[in-house]
Amino acid sequence: MSDKGVIMADYKKCARQIQILIQFLTKPKQSFSVSQMMHAMGLSEAERRNVQRDMNDLVNLPNNLVISEGSGAHKTYKTGLNVMDKLELPNFEEVLLQFVFLQRIMNIYPGTADLIKDLLERIQKNLPYKQRDRLEEVYRDISSRVLFMGMQPDIDETANEKLNTILKAIRTHHEIHTHYENTYGEEIISDRVPLMMVLYQNEIYIGCVSHGDPLHVYAIKLRRIISVDIIQKAFVENNASLEALRKKVRDLSLFDREPGTEKIELTFPLLSRKYVEERPYHRSMVIKERKGMLHVTMEVNVNSQLVQWILFHTENGVNVVKPDSLKKRLLEIGQTLVGKYGDN
């Protein structure tokens, strides 16, 4: 593996371990199996060995930051924060920059800022003074070198309060009363049944189900919620509704009405490989090299999100092989653009 590959692998490992620690912090009394941790983090089966190694590495940290119980298939892990004193981090210099970077960017993601801040403060508080001073020194040196190009991150100061209210409603199975601004700028006041949180392209959505139809699930964007309160009316969680929501998240059809998925086949020039790998569309995406071209396949819903992703890669030489429905939508967009700008 090249030096760059090693650095990226170390970065991903550190990022995973921080995410695992956040899970332990938010559920300090809960024990996790490897499968439960993967589900909580939304990771695929391909990450199982990595997550297992990460959790065992955390167990091996001194002073019981994470502890394990049981063995074999029954082995579980939980936080040992009640004995988290005088924490010594191995390879401190390697993880130092990760802490600094998290501190700099944590407010980009509403709702996770408090979790990251809490984690960093707990770790920093229990570091030996020498390492604590080193962390502060590096933060001062590097924070000014992390720049945001284009628009500054949009921070919703009320996001954490709204998230706490919604998460409590989900946990206690109570409906929420929302004052919401839709896509057209209309303000809608209504009661909703919240089921899950959905993270998509750095946005947080609330997955809900209709009162009249357990299979009619939809999402509202957190940043458009003007106010939200828990109401006394409780709801009974329906497994069919949860599965319907999970399915729409898996096939990326949560924001569109078109049902079902189709097999998508695309080609790219070989030179576009990095662009495609750096901006993947879906976890089912497979990239293969054949006859001097990249062949990309995935199983997703043909919707506006997919069309936008294809248009983004237009300059990267994307070509739609199938389905015809996707070709038709792109043709209609092209004809609209020609009609609007052709005479010019």
C-alpha positions as CSV (number, residue, x, y, z in Angstrom):
1,M,0.0,0.0,0.0
2,S,1.3,3.5,-0.9
3,D,2.0,6.1,1.8
4,K,-1.1,7.9,0.8
5,G,-3.1,4.7,1.1
6,V,-1.7,4.1,4.6
7,I,-2.6,7.7,5.7
8,M,-6.2,7.3,4.3
9,A,-6.6,4.0,6.1
10,D,-5.4,5.5,9.4
11,Y,-7.7,8.4,8.9
12,K,-10.7,6.2,8.3
13,K,-9.8,4.0,11.3
14,C,-9.5,7.0,13.6
15,A,-12.8,8.4,12.2
16,R,-14.6,5.1,12.9
17,Q,-13.2,4.9,16.4
18,I,-14.4,8.4,17.2
19,Q,-17.9,7.5,15.8
20,I,-17.9,4.4,18.0
21,L,-17.0,6.4,21.1
22,I,-19.8,8.8,20.3
23,Q,-22.2,5.9,20.2
24,F,-21.0,4.8,23.6
25,L,-21.3,8.3,25.0
26,T,-24.8,8.8,23.8
27,K,-25.9,5.4,25.2
28,P,-23.7,5.0,28.3
29,K,-25.8,2.2,29.9
30,Q,-26.1,0.2,26.7
31,S,-24.0,-2.8,25.7
32,F,-23.3,-3.2,21.9
33,S,-22.5,-6.3,19.9
34,V,-20.4,-5.7,16.8
35,S,-23.6,-6.1,14.7
36,Q,-25.5,-3.6,16.9
37,M,-22.7,-1.1,16.6
38,M,-22.6,-1.5,12.8
39,H,-26.4,-1.0,12.6
40,A,-26.2,2.1,14.8
41,M,-23.5,3.6,12.6
42,G,-25.2,2.6,9.4
43,L,-22.3,0.5,8.1
44,S,-22.4,-2.3,5.6
45,E,-21.4,-6.0,6.3
46,A,-18.1,-5.3,4.5
47,E,-17.0,-3.2,7.5
48,R,-17.6,-5.9,10.1
49,R,-13.9,-6.9,10.5
50,N,-12.8,-3.2,10.7
51,V,-15.5,-2.4,13.4
52,Q,-14.5,-5.5,15.4
53,R,-10.8,-4.5,15.3
54,D,-11.7,-0.9,16.2
55,M,-13.8,-2.0,19.2
56,N,-11.1,-4.4,20.4
57,D,-8.5,-1.6,20.0
58,L,-10.7,0.7,22.2
59,V,-10.9,-2.1,24.8
60,N,-7.1,-2.2,24.9
61,L,-6.8,1.5,25.7
62,P,-5.8,2.0,29.4
63,N,-8.1,2.9,32.2
64,N,-11.2,1.1,30.7
65,L,-12.5,3.7,28.3
66,V,-14.4,0.8,26.7
67,I,-14.9,-2.6,28.3
68,S,-16.0,-6.0,26.9
69,E,-18.2,-8.7,28.4
70,G,-18.8,-12.3,27.3
71,S,-17.0,-14.1,24.6
72,G,-17.4,-15.4,21.0
73,A,-20.8,-14.7,19.4
74,H,-22.1,-13.3,22.8
75,K,-19.4,-10.7,23.3
76,T,-20.6,-7.2,23.9
77,Y,-19.0,-3.8,24.5
78,K,-19.9,-0.8,26.7
79,T,-18.3,2.4,27.9
80,G,-16.3,2.4,31.1
81,L,-16.5,6.2,31.6
82,N,-17.2,5.8,35.3
83,V,-13.5,4.9,35.6
84,M,-12.2,7.2,32.9
85,D,-9.5,9.0,34.9
86,K,-6.0,9.8,33.9
87,L,-6.6,8.7,30.3
88,E,-3.4,8.0,28.3
89,L,-3.9,7.8,24.5
90,P,-1.4,5.6,22.6
91,N,-0.1,7.1,19.4
92,F,-1.1,10.5,20.7
93,E,0.6,12.4,18.0
94,E,-1.3,10.4,15.3
95,V,-4.8,11.2,16.7
96,L,-4.0,14.7,17.7
97,L,-4.8,16.2,14.3
98,Q,-8.0,14.3,14.2
99,F,-9.2,16.0,17.4
100,V,-8.1,19.4,16.0
101,F,-10.0,18.9,12.7
102,L,-13.1,17.8,14.5
103,Q,-13.1,20.9,16.7
104,R,-12.8,23.0,13.6
105,I,-15.6,21.5,11.5
106,M,-18.0,20.2,14.2
107,N,-20.5,23.0,13.8
108,I,-21.1,22.2,10.1
109,Y,-23.4,19.3,11.1
110,P,-26.3,20.5,13.3
111,G,-27.0,18.1,16.1
112,T,-23.7,16.3,16.1
113,A,-21.8,19.4,17.3
114,D,-22.7,18.8,21.0
115,L,-21.9,15.1,20.8
116,I,-18.4,15.8,19.3
117,K,-17.8,18.7,21.7
118,D,-18.8,16.5,24.7
119,L,-16.5,13.7,23.5
120,L,-13.5,16.0,22.9
121,E,-14.0,17.8,26.3
122,R,-14.2,14.4,28.2
123,I,-11.0,13.2,26.5
124,Q,-9.2,16.5,26.9
125,K,-10.2,16.8,30.5
126,N,-8.7,13.4,31.3
127,L,-5.5,13.9,29.4
128,P,-2.2,14.4,31.3
129,Y,-1.3,18.1,31.4
130,K,1.6,17.7,29.0
131,Q,-0.7,16.2,26.3
132,R,-3.5,18.7,27.1
133,D,-1.1,21.6,26.5
134,R,0.1,20.0,23.3
135,L,-3.4,19.6,22.0
136,E,-4.2,23.3,22.7
137,E,-1.0,24.3,21.0
138,V,-1.7,22.4,17.8
139,Y,-5.3,23.7,17.7
140,R,-4.0,27.3,17.8
141,D,-1.5,26.6,15.0
142,I,-3.8,24.6,12.7
143,S,-7.4,26.0,13.2
144,S,-6.6,29.0,11.1
145,R,-5.4,26.8,8.3
146,V,-8.7,25.0,7.8
147,L,-10.6,27.2,5.3
148,F,-14.1,27.0,4.0
149,M,-14.3,27.7,0.2
150,G,-17.4,29.4,-1.1
151,M,-20.2,29.9,1.4
152,Q,-19.5,29.5,5.1
153,P,-21.2,26.5,6.8
154,D,-24.8,27.3,7.5
155,I,-25.3,26.7,11.3
156,D,-28.7,26.4,12.7
157,E,-28.4,27.6,16.3
158,T,-31.7,25.9,17.3
159,A,-30.9,22.6,15.7
160,N,-29.7,20.8,18.9
161,E,-32.8,21.9,20.8
162,K,-35.1,20.7,18.0
163,L,-33.2,17.4,17.7
164,N,-33.4,16.7,21.4
165,T,-37.2,17.2,21.3
166,I,-37.7,15.0,18.3
167,L,-35.4,12.2,19.5
168,K,-37.3,12.2,22.8
169,A,-40.6,11.9,20.9
170,I,-39.2,9.0,18.9
171,R,-37.9,7.2,22.0
172,T,-41.2,7.7,24.0
173,H,-43.5,7.1,20.9
174,H,-45.2,10.5,21.1
175,E,-46.4,12.6,18.2
176,I,-44.9,16.1,17.6
177,H,-46.5,19.4,16.8
178,T,-44.6,21.1,14.1
179,H,-44.5,24.6,12.5
180,Y,-42.8,23.8,9.2
181,E,-41.9,25.8,6.1
182,N,-42.2,23.7,2.9
183,T,-40.3,24.0,-0.4
184,Y,-42.6,26.7,-1.7
185,G,-42.2,28.9,1.4
186,E,-45.6,28.0,2.8
187,E,-45.9,27.6,6.6
188,I,-47.7,24.5,7.6
189,I,-48.8,23.7,11.2
190,S,-49.5,20.0,11.8
191,D,-49.1,17.0,14.1
192,R,-46.7,14.3,12.8
193,V,-45.6,10.8,13.8
194,P,-41.8,10.7,13.9
195,L,-40.1,7.4,13.3
196,M,-36.4,8.0,12.5
197,M,-33.6,10.4,11.8
198,V,-32.2,10.3,8.3
199,L,-28.8,11.9,7.3
200,Y,-28.4,12.7,3.6
201,Q,-25.8,14.9,2.0
202,N,-24.9,16.8,5.2
203,E,-28.6,17.4,5.9
204,I,-30.7,16.0,8.7
205,Y,-34.3,14.8,7.9
206,I,-37.0,13.5,10.1
207,G,-38.7,10.3,8.8
208,C,-42.4,10.3,9.5
209,V,-45.4,8.2,8.7
210,S,-48.9,9.4,7.6
211,H,-51.7,9.1,10.2
212,G,-54.0,7.3,7.7
213,D,-51.6,5.0,5.9
214,P,-48.9,3.0,7.7
215,L,-47.0,2.5,4.4
216,H,-47.0,6.2,3.5
217,V,-43.7,7.4,4.9
218,Y,-42.1,10.8,4.1
219,A,-39.4,13.1,5.3
220,I,-39.2,16.7,6.5
221,K,-36.0,18.7,6.6
222,L,-34.7,19.7,10.1
223,R,-33.6,23.2,9.1
224,R,-37.1,24.0,7.8
225,I,-38.8,23.2,11.1
226,I,-39.6,26.6,12.7
227,S,-40.7,25.1,16.0
228,V,-41.5,21.7,17.4
229,D,-43.1,20.4,20.6
230,I,-44.0,17.0,22.0
231,I,-47.7,16.4,22.4
232,Q,-49.5,14.0,24.7
233,K,-50.9,11.8,21.9
234,A,-48.9,8.6,21.8
235,F,-48.5,6.3,18.8
236,V,-48.0,2.6,18.4
237,E,-44.8,1.8,16.4
238,N,-45.6,-0.3,13.3
239,N,-42.9,-2.5,11.9
240,A,-44.4,-2.2,8.4
241,S,-43.9,1.6,8.6
242,L,-40.3,1.2,9.8
243,E,-39.5,-1.2,7.0
244,A,-41.1,1.0,4.4
245,L,-39.0,3.9,5.7
246,R,-35.8,1.8,5.7
247,K,-36.5,0.7,2.1
248,K,-37.0,4.3,0.9
249,V,-33.7,5.2,2.5
250,R,-31.9,2.2,1.0
251,D,-33.1,3.0,-2.6
252,L,-32.9,6.8,-2.2
253,S,-36.6,7.2,-3.0
254,L,-37.5,9.0,0.3
255,F,-38.0,12.4,-1.4
256,D,-39.8,11.1,-4.6
257,R,-43.1,9.4,-5.3
258,E,-41.7,6.9,-7.9
259,P,-41.8,3.4,-6.4
260,G,-39.3,0.6,-6.8
261,T,-35.8,0.4,-8.0
262,E,-34.1,-0.3,-11.4
263,K,-30.7,-1.6,-12.4
264,I,-28.6,1.4,-13.6
265,E,-25.8,0.9,-16.0
266,L,-23.3,3.7,-16.8
267,T,-20.0,4.1,-18.5
268,F,-17.2,6.6,-17.9
269,P,-13.8,7.1,-19.4
270,L,-11.0,5.6,-17.4
271,L,-9.6,9.1,-16.6
272,S,-12.8,9.8,-14.6
273,R,-12.3,7.0,-12.1
274,K,-11.2,9.2,-9.2
275,Y,-14.1,11.6,-9.7
276,V,-16.6,8.7,-9.6
277,E,-14.9,7.1,-6.6
278,E,-14.8,10.4,-4.7
279,R,-18.4,11.2,-5.3
280,P,-20.3,7.9,-5.2
281,Y,-24.0,7.8,-5.4
282,H,-25.1,4.7,-3.6
283,R,-23.7,1.8,-1.5
284,S,-24.8,-0.7,-4.1
285,M,-22.6,1.0,-6.7
286,V,-20.0,-1.4,-8.4
287,I,-17.2,-0.1,-10.6
288,K,-15.4,-2.4,-13.0
289,E,-12.9,-1.8,-15.8
290,R,-13.7,-3.5,-19.1
291,K,-12.5,-2.8,-22.7
292,G,-10.8,0.5,-21.8
293,M,-13.9,1.9,-20.0
294,L,-15.3,2.1,-16.5
295,H,-18.6,0.2,-16.2
296,V,-20.7,1.4,-13.2
297,T,-23.8,-0.5,-12.0
298,M,-26.2,0.0,-9.1
299,E,-29.7,-0.8,-8.0
300,V,-31.6,2.4,-7.1
301,N,-34.8,4.4,-7.7
302,V,-34.8,6.6,-10.9
303,N,-35.5,9.9,-9.3
304,S,-34.4,13.6,-9.2
305,Q,-31.5,12.8,-6.9
306,L,-30.1,10.3,-9.4
307,V,-30.6,12.8,-12.3
308,Q,-28.8,15.5,-10.4
309,W,-25.9,13.1,-9.8
310,I,-25.7,12.2,-13.5
311,L,-25.8,15.9,-14.5
312,F,-22.9,16.6,-12.0
313,H,-20.8,13.9,-13.8
314,T,-21.7,15.2,-17.3
315,E,-18.3,16.9,-17.6
316,N,-16.7,13.6,-16.5
317,G,-18.0,11.8,-19.6
318,V,-20.8,9.8,-18.0
319,N,-23.0,7.8,-20.5
320,V,-26.2,6.1,-19.5
321,V,-26.5,2.6,-20.9
322,K,-29.8,1.8,-19.3
323,P,-32.6,2.1,-18.3
324,D,-34.5,4.0,-21.0
325,S,-36.5,5.9,-18.4
326,L,-33.3,7.6,-17.2
327,K,-32.3,8.4,-20.7
328,K,-35.7,9.9,-21.4
329,R,-35.5,12.2,-18.3
330,L,-32.0,13.4,-19.3
331,L,-33.2,14.0,-22.9
332,E,-36.1,16.1,-21.7
333,I,-33.7,18.2,-19.6
334,G,-31.4,18.6,-22.6
335,Q,-34.2,19.7,-24.8
336,T,-35.3,22.2,-22.2
337,L,-31.8,23.7,-22.0
338,V,-31.5,23.9,-25.8
339,G,-34.9,25.7,-26.0
340,K,-33.8,28.1,-23.4
341,Y,-30.3,28.9,-24.5
342,G,-30.0,27.6,-28.1
343,D,-30.8,30.8,-29.8
344,N,-28.2,32.6,-27.7
